[in-house]
Amino acid sequence: MPAPKQPTTVEAPATLLQAEQRYNKTTLASSVGKSSGRWTRAEHLRFIEAIKLYGKSWKHVEDHIVTRTSAQIRSHAQKYFQKVEKELGRVPDDEDLMKFEEVLSDDS
């Protein structure tokens, strides 16, 4: 009969610096000079402009926004379209998106 497996343990970092390095991970966005975290209002407005100009051509949208990766833009778009759909109660068309943005712009 095989011996029972011993639980593995994670060794604690020897120094505070090692602990910080373990938790200060570099993101893909920061490694290519792009932003991470919450979208600024300016970034969102550029996102809306780009969607109006290029539709869902994410590479063109990325080139227009500049500060975000294509993956970040696709994620933002998904959340944004879900929010618009929830507000309207149906899948939005291009005209709906423009009206929705006008309402948002009036609120600020």
C-alpha positions as CSV (number, residue, x, y, z in Angstrom):
1,M,0.0,0.0,0.0
2,P,1.5,3.4,-1.0
3,A,2.3,5.9,1.7
4,P,-0.2,8.8,2.1
5,K,0.8,12.0,0.3
6,Q,2.1,14.8,2.4
7,P,0.5,18.1,1.9
8,T,2.7,20.6,0.0
9,T,3.6,23.8,1.7
10,V,4.3,27.2,0.2
11,E,7.5,28.7,1.5
12,A,7.1,32.2,2.8
13,P,9.3,34.8,1.0
14,A,12.5,35.5,2.8
15,T,12.2,39.3,2.5
16,L,9.5,41.9,2.2
17,L,10.9,42.8,-1.3
18,Q,10.3,39.2,-2.5
19,A,6.8,39.3,-1.2
20,E,6.1,42.6,-3.0
21,Q,7.6,41.2,-6.3
22,R,5.3,38.2,-6.0
23,Y,2.2,40.4,-5.9
24,N,3.3,43.3,-8.2
25,K,2.6,41.4,-11.5
26,T,3.1,43.2,-14.8
27,T,0.0,43.2,-17.0
28,L,0.1,42.9,-20.7
29,A,-1.4,46.3,-21.0
30,S,1.3,48.0,-18.9
31,S,4.1,46.0,-20.7
32,V,3.0,47.6,-24.0
33,G,2.4,51.1,-22.7
34,K,-1.4,50.9,-22.4
35,S,-3.7,51.8,-19.5
36,S,-5.2,49.4,-17.1
37,G,-8.0,49.7,-14.6
38,R,-11.1,51.9,-14.9
39,W,-11.9,53.6,-18.2
40,T,-11.7,57.4,-18.2
41,R,-14.5,59.5,-19.7
42,A,-12.2,60.6,-22.5
43,E,-11.3,56.9,-23.3
44,H,-15.0,56.0,-23.3
45,L,-15.9,58.9,-25.6
46,R,-13.1,57.8,-28.0
47,F,-14.6,54.3,-27.8
48,I,-18.0,55.6,-28.9
49,E,-16.5,57.6,-31.7
50,A,-14.5,54.5,-32.9
51,I,-17.6,52.3,-32.7
52,K,-19.5,54.8,-34.9
53,L,-16.6,55.0,-37.4
54,Y,-15.4,51.4,-37.5
55,G,-18.1,49.2,-36.0
56,K,-16.7,46.1,-34.5
57,S,-13.4,46.2,-36.3
58,W,-11.5,46.0,-33.1
59,K,-8.0,46.7,-34.5
60,H,-9.3,50.0,-36.0
61,V,-11.0,50.8,-32.7
62,E,-7.8,50.1,-30.8
63,D,-5.8,52.4,-33.1
64,H,-8.4,55.1,-32.5
65,I,-8.4,54.8,-28.7
66,V,-4.6,54.3,-28.4
67,T,-4.6,53.7,-24.6
68,R,-6.3,50.3,-24.5
69,T,-5.6,46.8,-25.9
70,S,-7.9,45.1,-28.3
71,A,-8.9,42.6,-25.5
72,Q,-9.7,45.5,-23.1
73,I,-11.8,47.2,-25.8
74,R,-13.7,44.0,-26.6
75,S,-14.5,43.5,-22.9
76,H,-15.5,47.1,-22.5
77,A,-17.8,46.8,-25.6
78,Q,-19.4,43.7,-24.3
79,K,-20.2,45.3,-20.9
80,Y,-21.3,48.5,-22.7
81,F,-23.7,46.8,-25.1
82,Q,-25.2,44.7,-22.2
83,K,-25.8,48.0,-20.3
84,V,-27.5,49.6,-23.3
85,E,-29.6,46.4,-24.0
86,K,-30.7,46.4,-20.3
87,E,-31.7,50.1,-20.5
88,L,-33.7,49.6,-23.7
89,G,-35.1,46.2,-23.0
90,R,-33.9,44.9,-26.4
91,V,-30.8,44.6,-28.5
92,P,-29.8,48.2,-29.6
93,D,-29.2,49.2,-33.2
94,D,-26.8,52.0,-34.3
95,E,-29.4,54.7,-33.9
96,D,-30.2,53.5,-30.4
97,L,-26.5,53.7,-29.4
98,M,-26.3,57.3,-30.6
99,K,-29.4,58.3,-28.7
100,F,-28.1,56.5,-25.6
101,E,-24.8,58.4,-25.7
102,E,-26.6,61.7,-26.1
103,V,-28.6,61.0,-23.0
104,L,-25.4,60.1,-21.1
105,S,-23.7,63.3,-22.4
106,D,-26.6,65.4,-21.2
107,D,-26.3,63.9,-17.7
108,S,-22.7,65.1,-17.2
